[in-house]
Amino acid sequence: MSPTSDSTLPYRVIVGLEIHVELETQTKMFCRCINDPFHASAPNINVCPVCLGLPGALPVPNKEAVRKTVMVGLALVSTMPTLAKWDRKHYFYPDLPKGYQISQYDLPFCVGGHIELLDAQGGVESTIRFERAHLEEDAGKLQHGGKTGYSNVDLNRAGVPLLEMVSKPDLTSGTQARRFLQELQLLVRTLGVSHADMEKGQMRCDVNINIAFEHDGKEIRTPITEVKNVNSSRAVERSVITESARQYEEWMANGPIRTRTNKLTAGWDEDTESVNIQRAKEAANDYRYMPEPDLPPVNVHADAELNPENLRKLLPILPNERRKMLLQQGVAAKDVETLFNEAERLSYFDQLQVAGGVSPKTMVNWLINAEGAMAFPATALQEIMATVERGDASFSAVKPRLVELAGIFAKNPATSVHNLLETAGLLSSHDDAVVKSAIASVIAANPDVVAQYRAGNERVFGFLVGNVMKQTAGKAQPQKVSEALRTALAQD
């Protein structure tokens, strides 16, 4: 079976994600070392006795990391228990100096919660629930090979605050899993708790996959495979499709999956797009959890800076709420998603909304369709858009010259937008006689299109307007051109 799609399959896909997000804080989770592993000038320079796990070094929790965890919990509509505690999770990896990880087991900061995936009309298409969200410390990073052929360990990342969000197995396809992960990435970026750049390892994902199907009148559920540290949303989608197909093929081939009961750990090979089984998965008792003796429990409700009700007032407009607002304001669903898919463009859109002056629909249209728009300060682009909306310049004339105009403006930011457009010869100089002549020429040159319009095909009208604007070199006012063109087309 070719793993190219997870729809119309002879089995049902069951997926749960464990998403790890490095929180953006000045210092690490339990010490004062700088939290910036990606930009460190050399390996193992942002380390200290605490994150190296040296005897006698005592951890102190990072309050900002706890605050950001509570903010995420509020956005997910989680419950924040009165008491949360720290635990030691024991495993002996070479990139974890202490031999255990400070994490949370039975009393995490956030319990439950959900994310809603919306349809094109802003309605709820599906709801993906969460088991929990807990805070822990990240491990270091292993570097294999190189000129020496040795494996090295970089502990600049060891101890970085790591938020783990565990979903329930509500996901039913690779496509949905990819979308869910992208939605969660957008959410944490909106909250400002992490850049969540998967290429830099700031957001990583473990994908739990099994399948269900009918066999001899009974429902069969295969053992779960956990694909570790998947580092892109596309890889999440592909790993679900690939591993679910592999499990079904193994079952149909009468393989060991028919009798195996344990969970497997696997890796994802991006080059071959394959799942590589590594080992049997550890159970909770294998980690020998124990309460962390060096850290007291935490009651976020008792601290004004961590209290959920106080922090609720600081929540920004969340992605789904913004989606609904933009759809109501006439922005097309596909344009909303295009806007949300790029953090820089979304941030610039926020700046435009502060500047105001034009509709959100106009802002989104320029940001998506006009190359060079974001090269201007938001206030300057707002003036350009407003000039076009007033009819004093045309979009078709300004759009292809935005990059050029942005370069001119950057060299002389004190110039006004009016002078910029005037000097470039882009301000409208509407001449009714010129427009009338251009309309007559366009109608004569496009009899088939004119016939379609007169037969009721409104979609071709924009084509005709565009051709008239070209003949006037973009100097005419589009609104007046549209009115004159409709008048001319109404005549025999």
Phi, psi and omega per residue, in radians:
M1 nan 2.169 -3.121
S2 -1.325 2.188 -3.091
P3 -1.425 1.193 -3.102
T4 -1.955 -0.214 -3.104
S5 -2.693 2.633 3.088
D6 -2.066 0.458 3.041
S7 -1.951 2.762 -3.141
T8 0.867 0.836 -3.139
L9 -1.799 2.790 3.114
P10 -1.378 0.227 3.129
Y11 -2.551 2.856 3.104
R12 -1.814 2.278 -3.117
V13 -1.532 2.377 3.121
I14 -2.169 2.106 -3.045
V15 -2.335 2.372 2.954
G16 -2.277 2.500 -3.109
L17 -1.988 2.508 2.948
E18 -2.002 1.902 -3.024
I19 -1.837 2.212 3.130
H20 -1.891 2.197 -3.123
V21 -2.181 2.142 3.043
E22 -1.305 2.147 -3.119
L23 -1.400 2.503 -3.129
E24 -1.514 1.782 3.096
T25 -2.329 2.874 3.134
Q26 -1.250 -0.623 -3.081
T27 -2.195 2.984 -3.116
K28 -1.241 3.130 -2.987
M29 -1.179 -0.725 -3.025
F30 -2.229 0.264 3.108
C31 -2.617 -3.110 -3.070
R32 -1.720 0.200 3.100
C33 -1.166 2.602 -3.132
I34 -1.129 2.359 3.078
N35 -1.684 1.482 3.092
D36 -2.770 1.084 -3.038
P37 -1.141 -0.502 -3.041
F38 -1.276 -0.564 -3.086
H39 -1.792 0.170 3.123
A40 -1.059 2.432 -3.062
S41 -1.274 -0.340 -3.141
A42 -2.783 2.778 3.097
P43 -1.129 2.572 2.947
N44 1.040 0.674 3.057
I45 -1.848 -0.463 3.102
N46 -1.678 1.120 -3.102
V47 -2.380 2.771 -3.135
C48 -2.670 3.069 -3.139
P49 -0.985 -0.529 -3.107
V50 -1.238 -0.929 -3.087
C51 -1.365 -0.201 3.000
L52 -1.536 -0.135 3.099
G53 1.233 0.564 -3.135
L54 -1.308 2.592 -3.104
P55 -1.013 2.379 3.083
G56 1.520 -0.159 3.127
A57 -1.432 2.241 -3.043
L58 -1.908 2.367 3.130
P59 -1.380 2.630 3.018
V60 -2.308 2.157 -3.048
P61 -1.134 2.548 3.088
N62 -1.477 1.946 -3.053
K63 -1.145 -0.608 3.140
E64 -1.147 -0.634 3.095
A65 -1.134 -0.692 3.096
V66 -1.135 -0.731 3.141
R67 -1.068 -0.763 -3.127
K68 -1.191 -0.552 3.065
T69 -1.124 -0.743 3.110
V70 -1.112 -0.678 3.109
M71 -1.060 -0.745 3.098
V72 -1.112 -0.759 3.116
G73 -1.020 -0.691 3.106
L74 -1.125 -0.738 -3.137
A75 -1.156 -0.531 3.125
L76 -1.514 -0.027 -3.084
V77 1.054 0.748 3.096
S78 -1.467 2.898 2.989
T79 -1.662 2.321 3.086
M80 -1.816 1.810 -3.101
P81 -1.071 2.782 3.118
T82 -1.123 -0.570 -3.081
L83 -2.214 2.244 3.007
A84 -2.201 2.527 -3.112
K85 -2.338 2.883 3.121
W86 -1.746 2.598 3.131
D87 -2.374 2.734 3.016
R88 -1.694 2.230 3.089
K89 -1.948 1.976 -2.997
H90 -1.588 2.148 2.864
Y91 -2.785 2.584 -2.944
F92 -1.831 1.363 3.041
Y93 -1.710 2.566 -3.109
P94 -1.172 -0.287 3.131
D95 -1.715 0.257 3.095
L96 -2.188 1.606 -2.927
P97 -1.034 -0.611 -3.056
K98 -1.254 -0.390 -3.015
G99 1.497 0.025 3.033
Y100 -2.654 2.800 3.122
Q101 -2.006 2.317 3.010
I102 -1.382 2.045 -3.046
S103 -2.455 -2.777 3.054
Q104 -2.368 2.379 -3.078
Y105 -1.936 -1.373 -3.001
D106 -1.691 -0.211 3.136
L107 -2.282 1.316 -3.132
P108 -1.381 3.006 3.123
F109 -1.232 -0.607 -3.036
C110 -2.257 2.295 -3.140
V111 -2.125 2.339 3.106
G112 1.289 -2.750 -3.103
G113 1.896 3.036 -3.122
H114 -2.856 2.856 2.958
I115 -2.214 2.373 3.083
E116 -1.733 2.274 3.021
L117 -1.688 2.158 -3.026
L118 -1.661 2.702 3.028
D119 -1.548 -3.076 -3.050
A120 -1.155 -0.359 3.129
Q121 -1.656 0.008 3.141
G122 1.590 0.095 3.075
G123 -1.477 2.854 -3.111
V124 -1.371 2.032 3.123
E125 -1.517 -0.716 3.100
S126 -2.769 2.701 3.111
T127 -2.092 2.136 -3.134
I128 -1.851 2.083 -3.056
R129 -1.592 2.795 3.085
F130 -2.018 2.517 2.971
E131 -1.313 -0.813 -2.974
R132 -2.984 2.937 2.916
A133 -2.437 2.165 -3.105
H134 -2.285 2.826 -3.048
L135 -1.901 2.439 3.139
E136 -2.679 -3.047 3.092
E137 -1.882 2.536 3.132
D138 -1.390 2.810 3.046
A139 -1.608 3.062 3.076
G140 -1.349 -2.843 -3.077
K141 -2.331 2.264 3.109
L142 -1.561 2.434 3.107
Q143 -2.134 2.024 -3.020
H144 -1.787 2.572 3.012
G145 1.391 -2.334 -3.057
G146 1.463 -2.935 -3.083
K147 -1.145 -0.588 -3.072
T148 -1.405 -0.411 -3.064
G149 1.416 0.009 3.137
Y150 -1.616 2.834 2.970
S151 -1.700 2.285 3.127
N152 -2.017 2.780 3.108
V153 -2.125 2.315 3.075
D154 -1.936 2.040 -3.061
L155 -1.748 0.279 3.063
N156 -1.089 -0.501 3.141
R157 -1.529 -0.303 -3.114
A158 -1.093 2.162 3.139
G159 1.667 -0.036 3.091
V160 -1.160 2.409 3.133
P161 -1.037 2.238 -3.075
L162 -2.237 2.073 3.091
L163 -1.681 2.137 3.111
E164 -1.889 2.158 3.111
M165 -1.977 2.151 -3.041
V166 -1.941 2.048 3.134
S167 -1.494 2.762 2.933
K168 -1.332 2.824 -3.098
P169 -1.348 1.033 -3.097
D170 -1.635 -0.195 -3.089
L171 -1.403 2.439 -2.995
T172 -2.138 0.132 3.101
S173 -2.847 2.835 3.067
G174 -1.144 -0.667 3.130
T175 -1.083 -0.780 3.136
Q176 -1.161 -0.671 3.112
A177 -1.092 -0.719 3.116
R178 -1.104 -0.794 -3.132
R179 -1.117 -0.716 3.121
F180 -1.078 -0.765 3.140
L181 -1.125 -0.730 3.102
Q182 -1.107 -0.631 3.121
E183 -1.172 -0.709 3.124
L184 -1.178 -0.676 3.081
Q185 -1.062 -0.772 3.110
L186 -1.089 -0.678 -3.115
L187 -1.119 -0.850 -3.094
V188 -1.193 -0.525 3.057
R189 -1.218 -0.702 3.109
T190 -1.077 -0.675 3.121
L191 -1.288 -0.271 -3.132
G192 1.302 0.403 -3.099
V193 -1.606 -0.312 -3.122
S194 -2.872 2.619 2.978
H195 -1.284 -0.418 3.061
A196 0.919 0.690 3.109
D197 -1.420 1.956 -3.072
M198 -1.229 -0.506 3.114
E199 -1.154 -0.491 3.136
K200 -1.646 0.020 -3.132
G201 1.398 0.170 3.133
Q202 -1.299 -0.272 3.048
M203 -2.466 2.175 -3.121
R204 -2.352 2.811 -3.004
C205 -2.469 2.342 2.942
D206 -1.811 2.273 -3.032
V207 -1.922 2.046 3.112
N208 -1.708 2.107 -2.974
I209 -2.278 2.284 2.841
N210 -2.617 3.067 -3.066
I211 -2.289 2.787 3.080
A212 -2.293 2.481 3.132
F213 -2.814 2.884 3.134
E214 -1.504 2.354 3.091
H215 -2.593 2.090 -3.119
D216 0.947 0.702 3.076
G217 1.374 0.087 3.129
K218 -2.160 2.691 3.046
E219 -1.456 2.221 3.087
I220 -1.820 2.314 2.994
R221 -2.095 2.122 -3.103
T222 -1.291 2.764 3.037
P223 -1.095 2.651 -3.065
I224 -1.366 2.438 2.913
T225 -1.895 2.240 3.085
E226 -1.799 1.972 3.108
V227 -1.581 2.030 -2.943
K228 -1.546 2.564 2.922
N229 0.875 0.890 3.060
V230 -1.362 2.276 -2.915
N231 -2.013 0.458 2.974
S232 -2.779 2.694 -3.141
S233 -1.173 -0.585 3.097
R234 -1.141 -0.704 3.128
A235 -1.149 -0.579 3.051
V236 -1.067 -0.828 3.129
E237 -1.052 -0.832 -3.090
R238 -1.178 -0.656 -3.136
S239 -1.137 -0.639 3.094
V240 -1.133 -0.833 -3.115
I241 -1.100 -0.787 -3.071
T242 -1.196 -0.831 -3.062
E243 -1.247 -0.636 3.107
S244 -1.133 -0.698 3.090
A245 -1.150 -0.703 3.132
R246 -1.090 -0.729 -3.135
Q247 -1.109 -0.739 -3.128
Y248 -1.163 -0.720 3.121
E249 -1.110 -0.682 3.122
E250 -1.148 -0.664 3.104
W251 -1.148 -0.812 -3.106
M252 -1.155 -0.450 3.110
A253 -1.535 0.177 3.124
N254 1.055 0.715 -3.091
G255 -1.455 -3.100 -3.073
P256 -1.133 -0.256 3.126
I257 -1.085 -0.345 -3.131
R258 -1.220 -0.456 -3.094
T259 -2.028 -0.272 -3.097
R260 -1.227 2.469 3.115
T261 -2.071 -0.304 -3.059
N262 -1.436 2.746 3.090
K263 -1.446 2.463 -3.133
L264 -1.868 2.589 2.995
T265 -1.818 2.391 -3.093
A266 -2.418 2.871 3.030
G267 -2.028 2.775 3.126
W268 -1.866 2.204 3.101
D269 -1.740 1.870 -3.064
E270 -1.163 -0.608 -3.081
D271 -1.156 -0.757 -3.102
T272 -1.728 -0.062 -3.070
E273 0.866 0.954 -3.131
S274 -2.340 2.722 3.081
V275 -1.715 2.183 -3.133
N276 -1.879 1.924 3.134
I277 -1.156 2.307 -3.048
Q278 -1.950 -0.868 -3.047
R279 -2.885 2.975 2.999
A280 -1.248 2.452 -3.099
K281 -1.330 2.419 3.071
E282 -1.198 2.589 2.999
A283 -1.663 2.974 -3.084
A284 -1.002 -0.670 -3.107
N285 -1.194 -0.393 3.104
D286 -1.187 -0.438 -3.132
Y287 -1.456 -0.156 3.110
R288 0.841 0.975 3.093
Y289 -1.019 2.488 3.026
M290 -2.625 2.613 3.099
P291 -1.018 2.403 3.116
E292 -1.228 1.952 -3.041
P293 -1.241 -0.314 -3.067
D294 -1.638 -0.038 -3.096
L295 -2.270 2.246 3.102
P296 -1.334 2.780 3.029
P297 -1.058 2.844 -3.079
V298 -2.145 2.318 3.006
N299 -1.993 1.719 -3.073
V300 -1.154 -0.439 -3.118
H301 -1.241 -0.364 -3.081
A302 -1.574 -0.065 -3.113
D303 -2.011 2.137 -3.067
A304 -1.035 -0.582 -3.108
E305 -1.364 -0.296 -3.123
L306 -1.967 -0.164 -3.053
N307 -1.037 2.178 -3.076
P308 -0.995 -0.666 -3.115
E309 -1.192 -0.588 3.069
N310 -1.225 -0.727 -3.113
L311 -1.261 -0.453 3.132
R312 -1.006 -0.565 -3.130
K313 -1.209 -0.302 -3.084
L314 -1.689 -0.041 -3.125
L315 -1.118 2.328 3.038
P316 -1.331 3.096 3.011
I317 -1.164 2.129 -3.057
L318 -1.426 2.775 -3.008
P319 -0.923 -0.787 -3.095
N320 -1.170 -0.652 3.096
E321 -1.120 -0.712 3.126
R322 -1.182 -0.687 3.087
R323 -0.956 -0.877 -3.102
K324 -1.059 -0.715 3.129
M325 -1.094 -0.780 -3.110
L326 -1.181 -0.679 3.091
L327 -1.092 -0.706 3.110
Q328 -1.159 -0.468 -3.135
Q329 -1.557 0.156 3.007
G330 1.645 0.074 3.102
V331 -1.345 2.308 -3.133
A332 -1.134 2.563 -3.094
A333 -1.015 -0.727 -3.130
K334 -1.152 -0.572 3.109
D335 -1.266 -0.599 3.074
V336 -1.065 -0.808 -3.111
E337 -1.187 -0.648 3.072
T338 -1.079 -0.721 3.104
L339 -1.075 -0.755 -3.065
F340 -1.319 -0.329 -3.038
N341 -1.338 -0.148 -3.134
E342 -2.279 2.005 -3.045
A343 -1.043 -0.701 -3.108
E344 -1.131 -0.726 -3.133
R345 -1.186 -0.689 3.123
L346 -1.136 -0.711 3.105
S347 -1.096 -0.713 3.120
Y348 -1.158 -0.651 3.080
F349 -1.040 -0.712 3.096
D350 -1.039 -0.704 3.119
Q351 -1.147 -0.660 3.111
L352 -1.127 -0.677 -3.137
Q353 -1.139 -0.596 3.060
V354 -1.141 -0.722 3.121
A355 -1.148 -0.630 3.071
G356 1.201 -2.819 3.036
G357 1.670 -0.524 3.104
V358 -2.331 2.927 -3.063
S359 -1.317 2.682 3.048
P360 -0.981 -0.613 3.128
K361 -1.065 -0.740 3.103
T362 -1.136 -0.758 3.131
M363 -1.018 -0.849 -3.109
V364 -1.108 -0.708 3.132
N365 -1.028 -0.778 3.133
W366 -1.172 -0.757 -3.078
L367 -1.152 -0.546 -3.105
I368 -1.534 -0.654 -2.942
N369 -1.878 -0.141 -3.074
A370 -2.006 1.776 3.121
E371 -1.113 2.323 3.138
G372 1.655 -0.081 -3.105
A373 -1.049 -0.725 -3.065
M374 -1.365 -0.020 3.089
A375 -1.343 -0.235 3.100
F376 -1.584 2.660 2.866
P377 -1.024 2.577 -3.044
A378 -1.000 -0.678 -3.126
T379 -1.133 -0.628 3.129
A380 -1.223 -0.751 3.107
L381 -1.115 -0.641 3.108
Q382 -1.031 -0.723 3.132
E383 -1.171 -0.670 3.105
I384 -1.104 -0.812 3.139
M385 -1.084 -0.720 -3.136
A386 -1.140 -0.655 3.098
T387 -1.078 -0.735 3.111
V388 -1.175 -0.746 -3.136
E389 -1.089 -0.579 3.124
R390 -1.288 -0.225 -3.108
G391 1.564 0.115 -3.133
D392 -1.415 -0.174 3.018
A393 -2.670 2.787 -3.121
S394 -1.886 2.518 3.122
F395 -1.054 -0.737 -3.093
S396 -1.105 -0.509 3.138
A397 -1.486 -0.644 -3.083
V398 -1.353 -0.708 -3.028
K399 -0.893 -0.903 -3.075
P400 -1.218 -0.139 -3.086
R401 -1.981 0.192 -3.076
L402 -1.091 -0.745 -3.133
V403 -1.062 -0.778 3.100
E404 -1.070 -0.801 -3.120
L405 -1.124 -0.679 3.131
A406 -1.103 -0.661 3.100
G407 -1.121 -0.734 3.105
I408 -1.117 -0.763 -3.105
F409 -1.144 -0.654 -3.132
A410 -1.094 -0.596 3.140
K411 -1.339 -0.436 -3.127
N412 -2.440 1.230 -3.065
P413 -1.157 -0.185 3.138
A414 -1.398 -0.254 -3.139
T415 -1.199 2.635 3.118
S416 -1.464 2.726 3.104
V417 -1.087 -0.644 3.121
H418 -1.047 -0.826 3.135
N419 -1.144 -0.642 3.130
L420 -1.053 -0.838 -3.114
L421 -1.251 -0.608 3.136
E422 -1.174 -0.799 3.131
T423 -1.072 -0.614 3.141
A424 -1.387 -0.056 3.128
G425 1.272 0.516 -3.057
L426 -1.835 -0.118 3.097
L427 -1.294 2.497 -3.070
S428 -1.203 2.472 2.982
S429 -2.309 1.362 -2.973
H430 -1.192 2.243 3.104
D431 -2.223 1.956 -3.068
D432 -1.010 -0.653 -3.116
A433 -1.177 -0.704 3.116
V434 -1.127 -0.743 -3.138
V435 -1.120 -0.740 3.137
K436 -1.064 -0.739 3.131
S437 -1.152 -0.735 3.137
A438 -1.116 -0.690 3.132
I439 -1.116 -0.769 3.133
A440 -1.069 -0.690 -3.129
S441 -1.178 -0.740 -3.122
V442 -1.174 -0.725 3.118
I443 -1.092 -0.737 -3.129
A444 -1.173 -0.585 -3.068
A445 -1.452 -0.232 -3.049
N446 -2.300 1.049 -3.082
P447 -1.093 -0.626 -3.125
D448 -1.161 -0.752 3.140
V449 -1.150 -0.712 3.119
V450 -1.080 -0.704 3.119
A451 -1.109 -0.700 3.111
Q452 -1.097 -0.763 3.136
Y453 -1.079 -0.807 -3.104
R454 -1.181 -0.341 3.085
A455 -1.512 -0.005 3.059
G456 1.921 0.070 3.137
N457 -1.491 1.617 -3.078
E458 -1.202 -0.394 -3.044
R459 -1.131 -0.443 -3.089
V460 -1.430 -0.133 -3.089
F461 -1.093 -0.708 3.140
G462 -1.059 -0.631 3.086
F463 -1.051 -0.772 -3.125
L464 -1.174 -0.741 3.102
V465 -1.048 -0.784 -3.133
G466 -1.028 -0.688 3.133
N467 -1.217 -0.638 3.066
V468 -1.118 -0.760 3.141
M469 -1.079 -0.658 3.105
K470 -1.090 -0.709 -3.103
Q471 -1.227 -0.385 3.082
T472 -1.688 0.167 -3.141
A473 1.010 0.503 3.089
G474 1.324 0.150 -3.079
K475 -1.440 -0.435 -3.089
A476 -1.328 2.790 3.090
Q477 -1.494 2.131 -3.038
P478 -0.972 -0.689 -3.112
Q479 -1.102 -0.754 3.133
K480 -1.208 -0.602 3.075
V481 -1.089 -0.778 3.140
S482 -1.056 -0.779 -3.122
E483 -1.118 -0.780 -3.116
A484 -1.185 -0.645 -3.135
L485 -1.165 -0.759 3.118
R486 -1.083 -0.668 3.106
T487 -1.082 -0.783 -3.125
A488 -1.172 -0.676 -3.133
L489 -1.225 -0.404 3.139
A490 -1.340 -0.271 3.141
Q491 -1.577 2.613 3.105
D492 -1.325 nan nan
